């Protein structure tokens, strides 16, 4: 198999991962009857975006590289904020208090 075909496979797989995030978001929203963004949306964004960035670097496409690089920062930041909030919630719950002071 040629290098070109391998990278095309990576590119298509990356795009499938990246696109799956919208399906996941839609299903979660339909289940709850309101618009939500589940944490899996951000993980799919991060994984798909990282693979798309690798593909863009291989293609030497500066527009694509800038777009995916910026996106990765945003997805990572959102995951950081989600985990930070959850960690603070666990610390708060471990003190046995019912509301924040």
C-alpha positions in Angstrom: 0.0 0.0 0.0 1.4 3.4 -0.9 2.0 6.2 1.5 -0.6 8.3 -0.3 -3.3 5.6 0.3 -2.3 5.3 3.9 -2.7 9.0 4.5 -6.0 9.1 2.6 -7.2 6.4 4.9 -6.1 8.4 7.9 -7.7 11.5 6.5 -11.1 9.8 5.9 -11.0 8.1 9.3 -10.2 11.4 11.0 -13.1 13.1 9.1 -15.4 10.3 10.2 -14.4 10.7 13.8 -14.8 14.5 13.6 -18.2 14.2 12.0 -19.4 11.6 14.5 -19.4 14.3 17.2 -22.4 15.9 15.6 -24.3 12.6 15.6 -23.4 12.1 19.2 -24.6 15.6 20.1 -27.8 15.2 18.2 -28.7 11.8 19.9 -27.9 13.2 23.4 -30.1 16.3 22.7 -33.0 14.2 21.4 -32.8 11.9 24.4 -33.0 14.9 26.8 -35.4 16.9 24.7 -33.0 19.9 24.9 -29.8 21.0 23.3 -26.8 19.5 25.2 -23.1 19.0 24.4 -21.9 15.7 26.0 -18.3 15.3 27.0 -17.9 12.7 24.2 -18.4 15.5 21.7 -15.2 17.1 23.0 -13.3 13.9 22.9 -14.4 13.1 19.4 -13.5 16.7 18.5 -10.0 16.4 20.0 -9.2 12.9 18.5 -10.6 13.8 15.1 -9.0 17.2 15.1 -5.6 15.8 16.0 -5.7 13.2 13.2 -7.0 15.9 10.8 -4.1 18.1 11.9 -1.6 15.3 11.2 -3.2 14.8 7.7 -3.0 18.6 7.1 0.7 18.7 8.0 1.3 15.8 5.7 -0.5 17.7 2.9 1.4 20.8 3.9 -1.9 22.8 3.8 -1.4 26.0 6.0 -5.1 26.9 6.0 -6.1 23.4 7.2 -3.2 23.4 9.7 -4.3 26.7 11.2 -7.9 25.7 11.4 -7.3 22.4 13.1 -4.6 23.7 15.4 -6.9 26.4 16.7 -9.7 23.9 17.1 -7.5 21.6 19.1 -6.7 24.4 21.6 -10.4 25.1 22.0 -11.4 21.4 22.4 -8.6 20.8 24.9 -9.6 23.9 26.9 -13.2 22.8 27.1 -12.2 19.4 28.4 -9.9 21.0 30.9 -12.8 23.2 32.2 -15.1 20.2 32.4 -12.7 18.1 34.3 -11.8 21.1 36.6 -15.5 21.6 37.4 -16.0 17.9 38.1 -12.9 17.8 40.3 -14.1 20.8 42.3 -17.5 19.2 42.6 -16.0 16.1 44.1 -13.9 18.1 46.5 -17.0 20.0 47.5 -19.1 16.8 47.9 -16.4 15.2 50.0 -16.8 17.9 52.6 -20.4 16.9 53.1 -21.9 20.3 52.5 -25.1 20.7 50.6 -24.5 24.1 49.0 -21.5 26.2 48.2 -20.4 28.9 50.6 
